[in-house]
């Protein structure tokens, strides 16, 4: 088990997967390593379910932090192709968070949830000693709809094309420069460009637009371990081979110079806001057009084939030992990096 981040597949398979409580017939898709959501079937309807930590970064301002936190929580059900419908959320807040600050955070979450059609149905809000930003709770998101319309996370098939939105490293670069840019010896123009990458992280609406345009066979939110890990997870869950052309992968402005300065590999850095989408060949143009209408950068970066594993320019990708951005974040948060 890694010191930071999600447990690896070996730990999951040995300790978690064999112990999942009762064996119920209505569970159509249970927990799998690297898979974003589960599915319960009720009365002919599909209920997509995903649980995530709630991460709140006060440095973003509590309004922006609320929107960002909610998008991360809802993204894992949105990649099913069903719009998020319900939300249960817990806040375990540090004692120093004021009522006014929480009100601003909650109002932003309320507005964004309402705009997406998601209703808050349960929750818990309290202050506790020992709690600290950014990890201040957890949430479970649901998307209820026609089970036949669910895009399964393990659905990629040989012959599909791989579409990538936004590109690698956007979340890591956007957050690090927003939080710690004043301590980086980089041109202000570079920092401003990199900070703008946080505006690229609207995963929920991108996922729903792609699903509606389809036919899409699988979607995955690129988070911990970055694009390299996402490629491995999609290949592993579907039992297929992914072949990616490195030159075809989009790279947003500001990502490369900041990653070079911080000694981060953008391909293994967290990138919430980036989607890896498997699309049937006849749906590629419509998916790209739908994303373009949203002014979202997207490109065809590879193909799905018979076999196993993920390959970039013919070289097999191994699982990243750790997300390449986390050590940098830890050092800055501890005050160890100064310009």
Secondary structure, DSSP 8 states (H G I E B T S, - for coil): --SSSS--HHHIIIIITT--SS--TTEEE---TT---EEEEETTEEEEEEEEEEE--GGG-HHHHHHHHHHHHHHHHHTTTS---EEEEEEEE-TT--HHHHHHHHHHHHHHHHHHT-EEEEEEEEE-TT--SSEEEEEEEEEEEEGGG---TT---TT-EEEEES-TTHHHHHHHHHHHGGGS-S-HHHHHHHHGGGGG--HHHHHHHHHHH--EEEEEE--TTHHHHHHHHHHHHHT-EEEE-GGGS---TTHHHHHHHHT--GGGS--TT-EEEEE-GGGHHHHHHHHHHTT--EEEEEEEESSSEEEETTEE----SS-TTHHHHHHHHTT----
